[in-house]
Amino acid sequence: MKEKRENWASRLGFLLASAGSAIGLGNLWGFPYKLGKNGGFAYLLVYLLAVAAVGCVIMLAEFALGRRSGKSPVGAYRALDRRFAWNGWVASLAPFIILTFYSVLGGWSLKYFLAYAFDLLGGSPFAGMSGSGYFSAFISSWQSVFFHAVFMALCALVLYRGVAQGLERACKLMMPGLFALLLVVIVRSVTLPGAAEGLKFMFKPDFSAFRGGGFGKVLAAALTQMFFSLSLGMGVLITYGSYTDKKTNLVKSALCVPLFDTLAAVLAGVAIMPAVFAFGLDPASGPSLLYITLYDVFESMAFGPLFGMLFYALVFFAAFTSAISLLENSVAHLVDETPLRRKKAVVWVGLCVFALGVPSALGYGPWAGVTLPTLTGEMLQILDWVDYVGEYIMLTLGSLALCVMVGWVSGPEALIQEIEQEGAVFRAKRLWSFMLRYVTPLLIAFTFLCATGVLPL
């Protein structure tokens, strides 16, 4: 007998879970360092436009597709048009691949949180090491694998309890906590001497980054970040939509979730950039910003261990809520497409993600010499290569196929009818259809061509 499909216990739970999926390391790590590398205000402006032109459009389509079918991505695409069932497999595989490295990063955040907690209690795990020295020592050891395992086990434990009692309850607790911690860190950051320069970098109009063909580079960075940050093209939002009832207003949800996500990203920038400028550090220091640059900030700050612990608790919360959404998508796929019941599916997917994530966990340590080629010819270490395939290729390809399928093959009418269930008013349906057919796919195609090296920037 097939296991009965679960649903959200409340509309608030659906909204917070969707926001939890979107608000993750992409906001607290990716957004600030890409902001720093791409001109501050110029990047912020382009990012906001990308969210409106692509993010809200794709998110609404995925929510409607999931609720219409009541299935995870493969079943949802198959129900709308069998010719596009392959895109359901892409959407199901993408979050699984992404989770194999995302769990490693989540383990890093857990490690840093515990290290600062021990430091606060007098344990002194840092022993006077520099930020780069401590980080290199950690990722070069098998500790990275251990914390990857612990992080995945915690994710599986939550989902083992089900959608309402596990996933929804965790997001209801952690999302308010995430914003509360973020505000505490912001207060400390903006009150540092010299912090005003960081705020000017973010909010003072400056378009110098657009010069010399720089606009295309900024646009590509903003679009790529937005796909990952909003969980677009992963099938996660299709799965979440399949758990909703017909009374849920999908239009409001597709506006609120990007709003929360963008707010979190901007607040993360406000938390990080003033501190970076206050201590004279490089805002364009790249991915090392979160684990090396900010380490040096907290080491130089009064009550540094306390704020370090709070900040990495925030990072852990963000990583955790996103990771459980990625894991849930694969679990839902197995439950829908195989005879496996939910609890067994959680165990099997969790074990597979851990096993396939071990190379990424070792990719900066014992296997640091292993590199893999991208479509642009660049050679990347294992974790970065997996990130490239999942984030830059699969998410954009899946989203582009969605636009073609809904906009041109099956037509948007079926999803519009789903959006207007229970008397919901969709005043912008003509604009949404136009964006889905013309503007959004062109922007996605631009992102994909940049990622594959066809359009070098």
Helices and strands as residue ranges (DSSP letters): H 11-22, H 25-25, I 26-30, H 31-37, H 41-50, I 51-55, H 56-69, H 73-80, G 82-84, H 85-120, H 131-139, H 143-160, I 163-168, H 169-190, H 196-203, G 208-213, H 214-230, H 236-242, H 250-278, G 286-289, H 293-300, H 304-337, H 342-362, E 371-373, E 379-381, H 382-387, I 388-394, H 395-404, I 405-409, H 413-419, G 421-423, H 429-434, I 435-439, H 440-451
